[in-house]
Each structure stands twice: as C-alpha cells, then as structure tokens.
Amino acid sequence: MTERAPATTADTAHRTELADLFRTLGVRRGGVLMAHASLSGTKAAPELVRDALLAALGPEGTLVVPAFTPENSDTSRAYREAVAGMDEREAAEYRAAMPPFDPDATECPTMGALAECVRSTSGAVRSAHPQTSLAGLGPRAAELLRKHPLRSHLGRLSPMARLYRADAQVLLLRVGFEVCSSFHYAEYLTRPRPPRRTYRCVVGHKGNWVSYRDLSLNDGDFGAIGARLPQGLRAEADWASKPVVLCSMRDLVRHAKGQMSGYRRALA
C-alpha cells in the first residue's frame, strides 16, 4: 500500500489551489464522490490530486474510484487485444498464466493514475468483484463497498446502487462521459432489460476460471448520452487545458435511463 509522503510547500499550494477548484465547482463537504480522471499531460502527481479531492470532501467525505480489471477475463476487449497476433498455443499459454484477482494487490492499470493511487493508498477499501471493483477512501468506504456479488457488475446488488442511494456526486476530471460508469447502472434500470451474456475471469488461484451471467454492458453510446445532458444538471470548469465536470449521480442515472429506454429500444 502507498503511504502519504510529506508534502513540499509547492505541493501544498498546488493541492490547496486544486481543492479550491473542486469546492467552487460544487464538491460537497462530507459527501460521497465518484471520480473518473485522466492526469496525462498535467505533470500533477496522482497523490496530489487524491489529497486535493480529500481536502475538498473534508474528513467526513468519501472518495470512490473505479478499479476495474478487464484484463482479468478471456471475454473482454482487453483480453482480445492482448492475444491479438498470438497463435493458438501462445494464446493458451497466456491464458493459463493469467494471475487471479486479488482485491488487496491486483492493479487497475486501465483506470488511470488517480484510480491506482487511491486503490493502493494505505487504508483504502476495495470491493470484491474480479472485473468491476470500486476502491475508496473515507469513513463510508467500507459501508459502500462491502458487498459486490459476481453476477452484478454495476447493478442493484453492487456498490454502484449504494452510491446512488447515498446521493453521490460524479466528477469527470479531464475525461468525457464515455467513461461515466454511472451510466452502466442506468442500463440495469432500463426496460426492456438489455440482453445478458456470459463472462469469465480468474479468482483464487491460477487456472481457477469461473463463469457467470450478467447484463451485456455497452458503453458505445455513453458519449452521446452525456452530450444530451441538460446544462443545468452539470457544473463545469477547466483544469490543465481540459474540462472538469461535476454532476449528481442521480441526475446522470435518470437522464441515461430515459435516453436508453427511448433510442436503444428503437435500435433493438
């Protein structure tokens, strides 16, 4: 686990400036915040951004990040990209050597530097799903992330539903709505229900593959859904030459549910 290093004077000033930006944007002190971020090109250490978010939330606030591990699967786009170009024997060896998910140790490289920083911080809590776990810091992290059954990636039985009930806010820090995982929760609420499919991943030890069925999650239209979000339901600023957007998770889910129930049905 990552320990918090002593801050320099410059770090403290930068963290304070960033925390002020988050407060001005509307991050609620004492609230729950789900953060998606890209720090590429900012030269800002993820520890500094983590601490600025925690400062804006205050000691009673809780910070949550996606700690997804699509690499731990042979049914994901990440796996298909990893074995592309391999022959049958090489792909079989690669699959056999894939490490099992360990909530205390498995990294989440595709989620970005901030997510990995939060996940690896001393005292962080992580949910147990081997593909779509969430990680958090703060007094409500254990409560919000305590249960995450295999058959509910981001649905009614997952931490995402508890974030929704907790009236969490969602921060998109230099990323677009394409990565807004709250929209996945909306998929579980739409009618008619989206199709289901089989997922496979490794748990416990190498070679221990488990299969389960859940919704066929589809983020292909998330950017378009976000573009249609009314301006009144978002607060916006800029940091390091890219947008920062803050929304209510409940507003996002209600909006996405309405969008999906309309045009996704028409496309079915």
C-alpha positions in Angstrom: 0.0 0.0 0.0 1.1 3.5 -0.8 1.9 5.8 2.2 1.4 9.5 2.0 4.8 11.2 1.5 5.5 14.6 3.3 4.4 17.5 1.1 6.6 20.3 0.0 5.5 23.9 0.2 4.8 24.0 -3.6 2.8 20.7 -3.3 0.7 22.2 -0.5 0.0 25.3 -2.5 -0.9 23.3 -5.6 -3.1 21.0 -3.6 -4.9 23.9 -2.0 -5.5 25.6 -5.3 -6.9 22.4 -6.8 -9.1 21.7 -3.7 -10.5 25.2 -4.0 -11.4 24.5 -7.7 -13.3 21.4 -6.6 -15.1 23.2 -3.9 -16.0 26.1 -6.2 -17.3 23.5 -8.7 -19.6 22.2 -6.0 -18.0 19.1 -4.5 -19.9 18.7 -1.2 -18.0 18.7 2.0 -18.8 15.5 3.9 -20.3 13.9 0.8 -19.6 10.9 -1.4 -17.7 11.5 -4.7 -17.1 9.1 -7.5 -14.1 10.3 -9.5 -13.0 9.4 -13.1 -9.8 11.1 -14.1 -7.0 11.4 -16.7 -3.9 13.1 -15.4 -1.9 12.6 -18.6 -0.1 15.8 -19.6 -0.8 17.6 -16.3 2.5 16.9 -14.6 0.4 16.6 -11.4 1.2 13.6 -9.2 -1.8 11.4 -8.6 -1.1 11.7 -4.8 -1.6 15.5 -5.1 -4.9 15.2 -6.9 -6.1 12.5 -4.4 -5.2 14.8 -1.5 -6.9 17.8 -3.1 -10.1 15.7 -3.6 -10.0 14.5 0.0 -9.4 18.1 1.2 -12.4 19.3 -0.7 -14.5 16.5 0.7 -13.3 17.0 4.3 -12.7 14.4 6.9 -16.3 13.1 6.8 -16.3 12.8 3.0 -15.6 9.6 1.0 -13.8 9.4 -2.3 -14.5 6.4 -4.7 -12.8 5.5 -7.9 -13.4 2.7 -10.5 -10.7 0.0 -10.0 -11.9 -2.2 -12.9 -9.7 -5.0 -14.2 -10.9 -6.0 -17.7 -7.5 -7.7 -18.1 -8.8 -10.5 -15.7 -11.0 -12.1 -18.3 -11.0 -14.0 -21.6 -14.3 -12.5 -22.7 -13.2 -8.8 -22.7 -11.9 -6.4 -25.3 -8.7 -6.0 -23.2 -8.1 -9.8 -23.5 -8.7 -9.9 -27.2 -6.3 -7.0 -27.7 -3.7 -8.8 -25.5 -3.8 -12.0 -27.5 -4.1 -10.4 -30.9 -1.4 -11.8 -33.2 -0.7 -14.8 -31.0 -1.1 -18.3 -32.4 -3.3 -20.8 -30.7 -0.5 -22.3 -28.5 0.7 -18.8 -27.4 -2.8 -17.7 -26.5 -3.4 -20.8 -24.5 -0.2 -20.3 -22.6 -1.0 -16.6 -22.0 -4.5 -17.6 -20.6 -3.1 -20.3 -18.4 -0.6 -17.9 -16.9 -3.1 -15.1 -16.1 -3.0 -14.2 -12.4 -6.2 -14.4 -10.3 -7.9 -11.3 -9.0 -6.6 -10.3 -5.5 -8.5 -7.3 -4.2 -5.6 -6.3 -2.0 -2.9 -6.5 -4.7 -4.3 -6.6 -8.3 -3.6 -3.3 -10.0 -6.1 -1.4 -12.2 -3.8 0.0 -15.0 -6.5 0.9 -17.5 -8.3 3.1 -15.0 -5.6 5.7 -14.8 -3.1 7.0 -12.3 -5.6 8.5 -9.8 -7.6 5.3 -9.6 -4.4 3.2 -9.0 -3.2 5.8 -6.4 -6.5 5.6 -4.4 -6.6 1.8 -4.7 -3.0 1.4 -3.3 -3.3 4.1 -0.6 -3.0 2.7 2.9 -6.4 2.4 4.4 -8.2 2.1 1.1 -11.2 -0.3 0.8 -11.9 -2.2 -2.4 -15.0 -4.2 -3.4 -14.5 -7.9 -4.3 -15.7 -8.1 -7.9 -12.9 -9.5 -10.0 -13.7 -7.3 -13.0 -15.6 -4.2 -11.9 -14.4 -3.5 -8.4 -14.5 0.0 -6.9 -12.0 1.4 -4.4 -12.5 4.1 -1.8 -11.0 6.2 0.9 -13.0 7.8 3.8 -15.4 6.9 6.6 -18.1 5.5 4.4 -15.9 3.4 2.1 -16.3 0.1 3.9 -20.1 0.5 4.1 -20.5 1.5 0.4 -18.1 -1.2 -1.0 -18.7 -4.1 1.4 -20.7 -6.4 -0.9 -20.2 -6.9 -4.7 -21.6 -10.2 -6.0 -20.2 -11.8 -9.1 -23.4 -11.6 -11.0 -23.9 -7.9 -10.5 -21.1 -5.9 -12.2 -22.7 -2.5 -11.5 -26.3 -3.3 -10.8 -28.8 -3.2 -8.0 -26.7 -5.6 -5.8 -23.4 -3.7 -6.4 -21.7 -0.8 -4.6 -23.0 1.4 -7.5 -26.5 1.1 -6.2 -25.3 2.1 -2.7 -23.6 5.1 -4.2 -26.8 6.1 -5.9 -28.8 5.8 -2.7 -26.1 7.8 -0.9 -26.7 10.7 -3.4 -23.1 10.5 -4.6 -21.7 13.1 -6.9 -19.7 12.2 -10.1 -16.6 14.0 -11.1 -15.2 13.8 -14.7 -11.7 15.2 -14.3 -10.3 15.7 -17.8 -12.3 12.8 -19.2 -15.6 12.6 -21.1 -18.9 10.9 -20.4 -17.6 7.9 -22.4 -16.1 6.6 -19.2 -19.0 7.6 -16.9 -19.7 4.3 -15.1 -22.9 5.6 -13.6 -24.5 5.1 -17.0 -23.9 1.4 -16.6 -26.1 1.5 -13.5 -28.8 3.0 -15.7 -28.6 0.0 -18.0 -29.8 -2.2 -15.2 -32.8 0.0 -14.7 -34.0 0.3 -18.3 -36.9 -1.6 -19.7 -37.0 -3.8 -21.6 -33.9 -5.2 -19.9 -30.7 -5.4 -22.0 -29.6 -8.8 -23.1 -27.4 -10.9 -20.9 -24.1 -12.7 -21.7 -21.5 -15.0 -20.1 -18.4 -13.5 -18.5 -15.3 -15.5 -17.4 -12.5 -14.5 -15.0 -9.8 -15.9 -12.8 -10.3 -16.0 -9.0 -8.5 -17.6 -6.1 -5.6 -19.2 -7.9 -4.2 -19.5 -11.4 -6.3 -21.7 -13.7 -9.4 -21.3 -11.5 -11.7 -19.8 -14.1 -15.3 -19.0 -13.1 -18.2 -18.2 -15.4 -21.3 -16.1 -14.6 -24.0 -14.3 -16.5 -24.9 -10.6 -16.3 -26.1 -7.8 -18.5 -24.2 -7.3 -21.7 -22.8 -3.9 -20.7 -22.5 -1.4 -23.6 -20.7 1.9 -23.3 -20.7 2.6 -27.0 -23.2 5.4 -26.7 -22.2 7.0 -23.4 -20.6 10.0 -25.1 -23.8 10.7 -27.0 -25.9 10.3 -23.8 -23.6 12.7 -21.9 -23.8 15.2 -24.8 -27.5 15.4 -24.3 -27.3 16.0 -20.6 -29.0 19.4 -19.9 -26.6 22.2 -19.0 -28.5 22.8 -15.8 -27.5 19.3 -14.5 -23.8 19.9 -14.7 -21.2 22.2 -13.2 -18.2 22.8 -15.4 -14.7 24.3 -15.1 -11.3 23.8 -16.8 -8.1 22.4 -15.4 -4.8 21.8 -17.3 -6.5 22.7 -20.6 -9.3 20.2 -20.3 -12.9 20.2 -18.9 -13.8 19.2 -15.4 -17.5 18.3 -15.0 -19.4 17.6 -11.7 -22.9 16.1 -11.7 -25.3 14.4 -9.3 -25.2 10.6 -9.9 -29.0 10.5 -9.5 -29.4 13.1 -12.3 -27.0 11.1 -14.5 -28.8 7.9 -14.0 -32.3 9.3 -14.5 -31.1 11.1 -17.7 -29.3 8.0 -19.1 -32.2 5.7 -18.2 -34.6 7.9 -20.2 -32.2 8.1 -23.1 -31.6 4.3 -23.2 -35.3 3.4 -22.8 -36.0 5.5 -25.9 -33.4 5.1 -28.6 -31.9 1.8 -27.5 -35.3 0.3 -27.9 -35.6 1.8 -31.3 -32.3 0.3 -32.3 -33.0 -3.2 -30.9 
